Amino acid sequence: MKINYSKRCISTYSIVGCDPDSEEVGVAVQSKFPAVGSAVPWAKGGIGAVATQAWANLSYGNKGIELMEKGLHPEEVIKTMTDADEGKDVRQVGVVDVKGRSATFTGKDCTDWAGGIAEKNFAAQGNILTGANVVDAMAKTFVDTKGDLATKLMESLTAGQNAGGDSRGMQSAAIYVVKVGAGYGGFSDRLVDLRIDDHKNPIAELRRLLDMSRFYFGKTKEGNISKIEGDIKSYLLSVLTKSGHYSGDTSADWNQDMHDAFNLYSLTENFDERLAPFGMIDNEVLEFMKKSN
């Protein structure tokens, strides 16, 4: 039985982006559709990113990355995939490679408003939107926003929603940023991998999780540490004593027993990526502790 694709176009807006200097690539997406992060975003460190949506052909994800690995320009990638797809008229896809080359495609039968913009380092696209201004806002915000790729993608997604977003409303969102060796412990390329599968305000919730991710998975910024002495030492020992991690003399200078107790506490609280040298503490960890205790 032949499927009538045009009656099942799924409303989504997304942006694929690249930071050629850091070699980060990624995708941010929002939709009135559950768990959009399980379908739209695809990326591989050192290669590029793909957003496949509308009546999404999920094979575009891996296929697009494979074609970029072979050196094809994103425009060639999209042409190769859509030429071989009988349902291309209801597909929408954005592609960016690690060099910042980009392309976007919107099938002629995608539901209005549908379209996209592809420029250096990004491609923004959407369907069943309130208007072209949604994509325009994402594009302008990506270009104007300073900061790392996750920041640019997050702000672009927010700008798209503020401009009207998905005409049906909000339900889920995701942000996925990759870089070779940038994952937890250096064992994967998943720098940021966050999804909100069902929420009344998925973009705000995604932003909250992104802030959390930056703290827990981010590493200590160069020079942003303090010596554990005076009031800092007194505060840390009071927390360690209260939590049961330390029961020794609190009047002594910072010593190995205190250091070991603080490391155990830090691992319990998931400060794994921010363990500091002996006698030092990451300032962001200290501020987090003060807010939490």
N, C-alpha and C positions, 0 to 999 in steps of 0.2 A: 504494500500500500504506500502510495506516495504521500509524504508529509506536506501539509500546507504550512510552510515555515512562517509566512507573513503574519499568521495569527498568534504566534508564540514568541515574539520578539521581547527579550527581557531587558527592562530599563536599567541602565548602568551608566555612570561616568567614571572615567579613570584618567590617570596620567602615568606614563612611563618616563623615567628620567635617568640621566647619567651625570656624574661628576668626573670628567676625564682626568683631573689632577689627582684625585684620590682613588680613581678606578672603581668607584662604587656605581652600581646600577640598581634600579628598583622600580616598584609599581605602588601606587596608592589608588584605592577604588572605593566607591560607595554605591549602594543600590537599595531599592525597595524589593529586596529578594534575600532570602535567608542564606547565610554562610557564603557570601559572594567571594570571600577569600579562598574558598576551596576550589574555585573554578577560574576566576579571571587572571590572577597574577602568576607569572612564571619568570624565573630569572636564573642566571648562572654566573658566578663570579668570573671576571676576566673576559666575559663574552657579551652578554646583553640581557635585555628584559623584554617580555611580551605581555600585553594585556589582550585577552580574547573575550569578546562579549557579544551583546545582542543575542541572537540564537547562537550561542557560543559553540564553536568547534574546538573542543579542548585539545585536539591533536595539534592545533596551531602552536600550543605552548612548547612542547618538546621539539616539534618540527622546526619552529622558528629559531630556536636556539641551535639546533644542529646545522641549519643553513648559515647562521652567522658564524659558527665555528669553521665553516668552510670558506669564510671570507666574503660572503655575499652582502651587498649593501642592503639595509632594511627595506628599501623599495623593491629590490629584487626578491627579497625574502617573502614579502607580501604577495607579489605577483606570482611567484612559484606556488604558494599555498592556495591562493584564490583561483588560479587557473585550473587547478586540479579538483576544485570543490564545486559540486553542482548546486550547493546551497549558498554560494558566495553572496547572493543578493541580499541575504539577511544576516550576514556576518559583519562584525565590526572588530577591528584589531589595530593596536598601536605597537610599534617596535622601535627600540633604541639599542644601539650597540655601545660597547665600552669606549669607542672613539667619539661618541656623541652624535653619530649619524642617526637619523630618525625617519620614520614614515608612519602614515596612518591611512586606514581604509574604512569606508562606510558603504555597505551594500545599498543599492538603490531602493530596496524594499524595507529598509529599517524604518521604524515608526518615528515620525517627526516629534520634537525636533531632533535631528540626528546629524552628526558631522564631527569634524576634528581639525586640529591644527598640528602640523609637524614643523618644528624649527630646530636649530642647533641645540643638542643635549636633551630634547624632550619631544613627546607627542601627547597631546591631550585629545580625548574623544568621549562622546556620549550619545545615548539614544533615549527617546521618550523624555527629553529634558524640557524645562520650561522655556528655553530659547537658546540662541547661539551665544548669548552673553555668559552662559555658564562656562563654556569652553574658553571663551575669550578671557574670562576672569582667572581661570586656572593657568592659562598661558602667561598672562601678564604677571601673575603672582610668582610663578616659577622663575621668571627672568629677574624680577625685582627683589626677591627674597635673598638675604645673605645667610650663610650658614652651611651646614653639611647637607647632604642629599636628603636625609630623612626629614630635616626641617623644611626644605623646599617642597617636598612632596606633601607633607602634612599641611603646610600653609596653603598650598594650591588646592587641596581637597576641601579645606575650610572655605576658601574663596569661592569655589564652585557651588557649595551649598548656600553661601550667603547671597549668591547671584540667582538663586532659584532652584538649582539642583535637579534631581529626579522629580518629574512632575507628579509622581504618585506618592512621594514622601521618602522617608528613611527607614532602613531596617538593619543593614549590616555594612561593615566597612573593614578594610584591611590595609596594611602597609608592609611591604616586603623589600628589604634592601640587602644586597649581597656584595661581597668583596672577597677575593681569594684569601683564605686563612684568617678572616675577621670574626668567625664564629666563636662560641664559648670555648676557651682553652686553645684556640687556634686550630681546631680539628674540622671545621666546616667553613662554608662561605656565608652563613646566615648571620649577618650583622644585626638586622632587625627583622623579626618575623612575628607580626601581631595581627590578630583577627578578633573582630566583634561580630558574632554570628547572628545575634537577635537582640536589638536594643532600641528604645525609643529615640535615643540620641547617640547613634553609634560613632559619630565623628568626635564628639566631646569625650566619649569613653575611650576611643582610640588614642586621643591626645593624652589622657591620663595614663594609659598603659605605656605610651611612648616615653613619658617622663619617668615612669617607674623603670622601664627597660634601660634608659640611659644611666640611671643610678646603679642598678644591680649588675648590668653587663658592661658598663663603661669602666675604663681603667683610670687610675689616679692621674690627674693632670700634673705635668711637670712643675715641681716647686710648690704644689698645693698640699703641703703636709706641715704638721706642727710637732714640736718636741713635747713629749709627755712629761710635764713637770708642773709644779704649782697647782693652779685651779683645775687644769685639764687632768692632771694625775688624780687629784682628789675626786673629781667627778667620775672618771672612769672606774676607780676602785669602788666608789659607792654603788655604781651600776653592777659591777662584777660581784660585789658582795651580796647585793639584793637578789641577783639572779642565781646565786649559788655557785658561780664559777670560781670564786676566790674566797678563801677564809683565813688568809695569813695576815701578817703585820701590814697595816696600811700607812704607817709612818715612815717606813723605809723608802730609800730611793727605788726608782723603777728597776725591777730585777727580772731574772729569767722566769721565775714562778708567775709573776704578774704578766709578763709577756705571753707565756703559754696560756694563761687563763684568758687573756684578751683575744688571742688567736682562736681559741675554742669558742668563745662567745661570738666572734666575728663569723666563723664558719656556721654556727647555729643560726645566725641572723642573715646568712647568705651574702656576706661581704667578701666572698671568695676573691673577686677580681681586684679588691682594694686593700689587700693585706700590705702593710707598710713595714719597712725595716725596723729592727729592734729600737725601742724608745721613741718611735714616731707614730703618728696617726694621720690618715687621710682626712682633710678638713671637711669634705662632704660627708664622710662617715660620722664625724663628730657632730655636725649640724643635724644630720638625720637622727642620731641618737637623742639629741636634746629635744627634738620635736616629738619623739616617740616615747620617751621615758618621763 
